Amino acid sequence: MSKPLCRTAVLISGSGSNLQSFIDKTAQGEIDLDLGVVFSNKPDAYGLTRAKTAGIATECLEHRNYADREAFDRAVAEVLDDYQPDLIVLAGFMRILSPWFVKHYEGRILNIHPALLPAYPGLDTHQRVLDAGEELHGSTVHFVTEELDGGPCILQGRLAVDPGETADELCARVQAVEHQIYPEAAHWFGQGRLQLRNGQTLFDNKPLDVPVIRDFP
């Protein structure tokens, strides 16, 4: 009897380009995930259309209808828990999660950040990298903890910065990297190869002290 697929909830706020990479790679059999629900805090998010086209259930709650961050997060969890998710994937979900939410799904939330963490947490990473004259840039998949962009790193996709490129051009290249590494890391989790235990990432039951690196042209 085969192992059930990892029940996955994907949280979005916008176009859902990373979501589309999950949809495509699942359909092609490249990753073993059950994309059970796509949730958005914005009803006009195009990612909801992507999900519906793929036959995935969708849910939406608008955060502005709630008194504070935790009240919204508790309402979101009540919706998600009906789908019994094993994994929460943040794919452009433009909300800072409350400590309550992080604790509720402890060890089961993945995020992707467009920089080589721990360098350049926060916003506007591409322009900041260009302004600093960095030679390398990329993206990092990490477990989510209460520290913003500070959870243990899992997988990094790395590329060389081209002299003279704009922030928008660099952003597009980094997004293409994200579409490769994010589904891969989630696939590892779904296979049971990846765990967060006592604040430490374990990969194949061994401590992962530095992230796995993928270099891209």
C-alpha positions as CSV (number, residue, x, y, z in Angstrom):
1,M,0.0,0.0,0.0
2,S,1.5,3.3,-1.1
3,K,2.0,6.2,1.3
4,P,-0.7,8.9,1.1
5,L,0.5,12.1,-0.6
6,C,1.4,15.1,1.6
7,R,-1.7,17.2,1.9
8,T,-0.6,20.8,1.0
9,A,-2.2,24.2,1.5
10,V,-0.8,27.0,-0.6
11,L,-1.2,30.6,0.6
12,I,-1.1,33.4,-1.9
13,S,-1.9,37.1,-2.2
14,G,-1.2,37.8,-5.8
15,S,-0.6,36.3,-9.3
16,G,0.5,32.9,-8.0
17,S,3.5,32.3,-10.3
18,N,5.1,30.0,-7.7
19,L,1.8,28.3,-7.2
20,Q,1.7,27.6,-11.0
21,S,5.1,25.9,-10.7
22,F,3.7,23.6,-8.0
23,I,0.6,22.9,-10.2
24,D,2.7,22.1,-13.3
25,K,5.2,19.9,-11.5
26,T,2.5,18.0,-9.7
27,A,0.7,17.4,-13.0
28,Q,3.9,16.2,-14.6
29,G,4.6,13.8,-11.7
30,E,7.8,15.6,-10.7
31,I,6.6,16.2,-7.1
32,D,4.5,14.0,-4.9
33,L,2.1,16.5,-3.2
34,D,-1.7,16.7,-2.9
35,L,-2.5,20.3,-3.5
36,G,-5.6,20.3,-1.4
37,V,-6.4,24.0,-1.2
38,V,-5.2,27.4,-2.3
39,F,-6.0,30.2,0.1
40,S,-5.8,34.0,-0.5
41,N,-6.4,37.1,1.6
42,K,-7.3,38.9,-1.5
43,P,-10.4,37.9,-3.5
44,D,-9.0,39.3,-6.8
45,A,-5.7,37.4,-6.6
46,Y,-5.1,35.8,-10.0
47,G,-3.6,32.7,-8.2
48,L,-7.2,31.8,-7.3
49,T,-8.0,31.6,-11.0
50,R,-4.9,29.4,-11.5
51,A,-6.1,27.1,-8.8
52,K,-9.7,26.8,-10.1
53,T,-8.4,26.1,-13.6
54,A,-6.4,23.2,-12.1
55,G,-9.3,21.9,-10.2
56,I,-8.0,22.8,-6.8
57,A,-10.3,24.0,-4.0
58,T,-10.0,27.7,-3.1
59,E,-10.7,29.7,0.0
60,C,-10.5,33.4,0.7
61,L,-10.8,35.6,3.8
62,E,-10.0,39.3,3.7
63,H,-7.7,40.4,6.5
64,R,-9.2,43.8,6.7
65,N,-12.4,42.3,8.1
66,Y,-10.6,41.2,11.3
67,A,-9.7,43.2,14.4
68,D,-6.0,42.2,14.5
69,R,-3.4,39.9,13.0
70,E,-4.1,36.9,15.3
71,A,-7.8,37.1,14.9
72,F,-7.3,36.8,11.2
73,D,-4.8,34.0,11.5
74,R,-7.1,32.0,13.8
75,A,-9.9,32.4,11.2
76,V,-7.5,31.3,8.4
77,A,-6.4,28.2,10.4
78,E,-10.1,27.3,11.0
79,V,-10.6,27.2,7.3
80,L,-7.3,25.4,6.5
81,D,-7.8,22.8,9.2
82,D,-10.9,21.5,7.4
83,Y,-8.4,20.3,4.7
84,Q,-6.1,18.7,7.3
85,P,-2.9,20.0,5.8
86,D,0.4,18.3,6.4
87,L,2.3,21.3,4.9
88,I,1.7,25.0,4.5
89,V,3.4,26.6,1.5
90,L,3.7,30.4,1.6
91,A,3.8,31.5,-2.1
92,G,3.7,35.2,-2.2
93,F,1.4,35.5,0.9
94,M,1.9,39.1,1.8
95,R,1.1,38.8,5.5
96,I,3.4,38.6,8.5
97,L,2.2,35.6,10.4
98,S,1.3,35.9,14.1
99,P,3.2,33.8,16.7
100,W,0.0,31.9,17.3
101,F,-0.2,30.7,13.6
102,V,3.4,29.8,13.5
103,K,3.0,27.7,16.6
104,H,-0.2,26.1,15.4
105,Y,1.6,24.8,12.3
106,E,5.0,24.5,13.8
107,G,7.5,22.6,11.6
108,R,5.0,22.5,8.7
109,I,5.3,26.0,7.1
110,L,7.7,26.7,4.2
111,N,8.5,30.1,2.8
112,I,10.7,31.3,-0.1
113,H,12.7,34.6,0.1
114,P,14.3,36.3,-2.9
115,A,17.8,36.5,-1.4
116,L,20.6,34.3,-0.2
117,L,19.6,34.3,3.5
118,P,20.8,35.4,6.0
119,A,21.8,38.2,3.7
120,Y,19.1,40.7,2.7
121,P,16.0,39.8,4.7
122,G,13.0,42.1,4.1
123,L,11.9,43.9,1.0
124,D,13.5,45.3,-2.2
125,T,16.2,42.6,-2.2
126,H,17.0,42.8,-5.9
127,Q,17.8,46.5,-5.9
128,R,19.7,46.2,-2.6
129,V,21.8,43.5,-4.1
130,L,22.6,45.6,-7.1
131,D,23.3,48.7,-5.1
132,A,25.8,46.6,-3.0
133,G,27.6,45.3,-6.0
134,E,27.1,41.7,-5.1
135,E,28.3,39.1,-7.5
136,L,25.8,36.4,-6.5
137,H,22.1,36.5,-5.8
138,G,19.3,34.0,-5.6
139,S,16.5,32.7,-3.4
140,T,16.2,30.6,-0.2
141,V,13.5,28.1,0.9
142,H,13.3,28.1,4.6
143,F,11.2,26.9,7.5
144,V,9.0,29.6,9.0
145,T,9.6,30.6,12.6
146,E,8.5,33.7,14.5
147,E,11.6,35.5,13.3
148,L,10.8,37.2,10.0
149,D,12.9,35.6,7.2
150,G,14.9,34.0,10.0
151,G,13.9,30.3,10.0
152,P,16.3,27.5,9.3
153,C,17.4,27.5,5.6
154,I,16.8,24.4,3.5
155,L,17.6,25.0,-0.2
156,Q,19.2,28.0,-2.1
157,G,19.2,28.6,-5.8
158,R,22.1,30.8,-6.7
159,L,23.0,32.8,-9.9
160,A,25.6,35.3,-10.9
161,V,24.5,38.9,-11.1
162,D,25.0,40.3,-14.7
163,P,26.7,43.7,-14.9
164,G,24.3,46.3,-16.0
165,E,21.1,44.4,-15.4
166,T,18.1,46.1,-13.8
167,A,16.3,45.1,-10.6
168,D,13.4,44.0,-12.7
169,E,15.6,41.8,-15.0
170,L,17.3,40.3,-11.9
171,C,13.9,39.7,-10.3
172,A,12.7,37.8,-13.3
173,R,15.8,35.5,-13.3
174,V,15.4,34.9,-9.6
175,Q,11.7,34.0,-10.0
176,A,12.7,31.4,-12.6
177,V,15.0,29.9,-10.0
178,E,12.3,29.9,-7.4
179,H,10.0,27.9,-9.7
180,Q,12.6,25.2,-9.6
181,I,13.8,25.1,-6.0
182,Y,10.5,25.7,-4.1
183,P,8.7,22.6,-5.4
184,E,11.8,20.5,-4.9
185,A,12.1,21.5,-1.2
186,A,8.4,20.8,-0.7
187,H,8.8,17.5,-2.4
188,W,11.5,16.6,0.1
189,F,9.1,17.4,2.9
190,G,6.3,15.3,1.4
191,Q,8.7,12.4,1.1
192,G,9.5,12.6,4.8
193,R,13.2,13.5,4.1
194,L,12.9,17.0,5.6
195,Q,11.9,17.9,9.1
196,L,12.2,20.7,11.6
197,R,13.0,19.4,15.1
198,N,13.9,21.6,18.1
199,G,14.8,24.4,15.8
200,Q,17.1,22.3,13.7
201,T,16.5,21.2,10.1
202,L,17.0,17.5,9.5
203,F,17.6,16.2,5.9
204,D,17.6,12.5,5.6
205,N,17.8,12.3,9.4
206,K,21.0,14.3,9.5
207,P,21.4,17.9,10.7
208,L,21.4,20.4,7.8
209,D,23.7,23.1,9.1
210,V,24.0,24.9,5.8
211,P,21.4,24.9,3.0
212,V,21.7,22.7,0.0
213,I,22.9,24.8,-3.0
214,R,21.7,24.7,-6.6
215,D,23.7,26.9,-9.0
216,F,21.9,28.2,-12.1
217,P,23.3,29.8,-15.2
